[in-house]
Amino acid sequence: MLPAQPNQSLIEGVRCLKALSLSGNPLRSIEVSRLLKIEPTRTHRLLKTLAHLGLVHQGGDRKFQAGPALPVLASQSLCNAPIWRTMPEPLQDLQRQVPSCKVELGMCWEGAVSCFYGSEPDRPTSWAMGRMDLRAATRSAIGLVLLSNYSQEKVEAIFIGGPVPGFPCGLPALVKELRAIKSQGYAFLSDSSAESEERCSLAVAQEDKLYAIALTGTILEEEIRNLVQILRHTLELLYSAHRD
């Protein structure tokens, strides 16, 4: 929820960081200004301030790109997060209970999901941690179950005026799907490959809605209820472990 007196400079600075992080190429200040519809002089001041902090880098061509502080800050945040220290054992146990599926844990922000744990059968925990898989939230069971806890206004603010990956009918179809997911308490996606092998993903969100875990593989409809209970139990173990 937006505070009564939001800091607009901070909001616009974060928007600049997001624009540069998503861009495949360095951008000139005027390009960022046009993209975000922020006054050019103000945009330049924001970018220069972010460059001073190392969050943005300005090259010799005067173009801006994400700076070295961003990945360092992200790594510090992740490695010092309580969930990072406590997640291996519960997720390993989940993998043993459902050995045919891939286990993932991820977070959602501004329409994107970052899965920073992605185990597979017969792979060690060291391989699973820190996979850093980035995907559109609307194409991910983890993303959809987390988005279902957003207000409709927040969902609209993220996607209005643009495409909604995975939803050809656009925002109304997404809103309808998110309502159904919130009602049932889990997200279930199904996809058939060219070889006709059904690959499904089933996700449940943690109590505080900060992150979600998912199983991906061949999941039969009659297995969903039992797997949802297993996922919820795993989330309880994760939450209680890093809360203590």
CORCOR-V970884 format. One record per pair of residues at least 6 apart in sequence whose C-alpha atoms are under 7 Angstrom apart, sorted by the first residue. I is the first residue (numbers start at 1). J is the second residue. D is the distance in whole Angstrom. If there is no record, write none. Layout:
# CORCOR-V970884
i	j	d
I	J	D
I	J	D
This chain:
# CORCOR-V970884
i	j	d
13	46	6
17	66	7
20	65	5
20	66	6
21	66	6
26	63	6
26	64	5
26	65	5
27	63	5
27	64	5
27	65	7
28	62	7
28	63	4
28	64	6
29	43	7
29	44	6
29	63	7
30	40	6
33	39	6
33	40	5
33	43	6
47	56	7
50	56	5
51	57	5
51	58	7
54	67	5
54	68	6
54	69	5
55	66	6
55	67	5
55	68	6
55	69	5
55	70	5
56	64	7
56	65	6
56	66	5
56	67	4
57	64	6
57	65	5
57	66	6
57	67	5
58	64	4
58	65	7
78	84	7
82	242	5
83	242	6
86	238	7
86	241	6
86	242	6
87	238	6
88	125	7
90	234	6
90	237	6
90	238	6
94	234	7
95	103	6
99	121	6
100	121	7
100	217	7
101	120	7
101	215	6
101	216	5
101	217	5
102	118	7
102	119	6
102	120	5
102	121	7
102	215	6
102	216	5
102	217	6
103	118	6
103	119	5
103	120	7
103	214	6
103	215	5
103	216	7
104	115	6
104	117	5
104	118	4
104	119	6
104	213	5
104	214	5
104	215	7
105	115	6
105	116	6
105	117	5
105	118	7
105	212	6
105	213	4
105	214	6
106	113	7
106	114	5
106	115	4
106	116	6
106	117	7
106	142	7
106	211	6
106	212	6
106	213	7
107	113	6
107	114	6
107	115	7
107	210	6
107	211	5
107	212	7
108	114	6
108	137	7
108	143	6
108	146	7
110	158	6
111	136	6
111	137	5
111	158	6
112	135	6
112	136	5
112	137	5
113	134	6
113	135	5
113	136	6
113	137	5
113	143	6
114	132	6
114	133	6
114	134	5
114	135	7
115	131	7
115	132	6
115	133	5
115	134	6
116	129	6
116	130	5
116	131	5
116	132	5
116	133	6
117	128	5
117	129	5
117	130	6
117	131	6
118	128	5
118	129	7
118	131	6
119	128	4
136	165	7
137	143	4
137	144	6
138	144	6
138	165	6
138	166	6
139	165	6
139	166	6
141	187	5
141	188	6
141	189	6
141	201	6
141	202	6
141	203	5
142	203	5
142	212	6
142	213	7
142	214	6
144	178	7
144	187	6
145	181	6
145	186	6
145	187	5
145	203	7
145	204	6
145	205	6
146	205	6
146	209	6
147	178	7
148	178	5
148	179	6
148	181	6
148	182	5
149	182	7
159	171	7
160	171	7
163	170	7
164	170	6
164	171	7
167	173	7
167	174	7
181	187	6
185	204	7
186	203	6
186	204	5
187	202	6
187	203	5
187	204	7
188	201	6
188	202	5
188	203	7
189	200	5
189	201	5
189	202	7
190	198	7
190	199	6
190	200	4
190	201	7
191	198	6
191	199	5
191	200	6
192	198	5
192	199	6
198	218	6
199	216	7
199	217	5
199	218	5
200	216	6
200	217	5
200	218	6
200	219	6
201	214	6
201	215	6
201	216	4
201	217	7
202	214	5
202	215	5
202	216	7
203	212	7
203	213	6
203	214	4
203	215	7
204	212	6
204	213	6
204	214	7
204	231	7
204	232	7
205	211	6
205	212	4
205	213	7
206	212	5
206	235	6
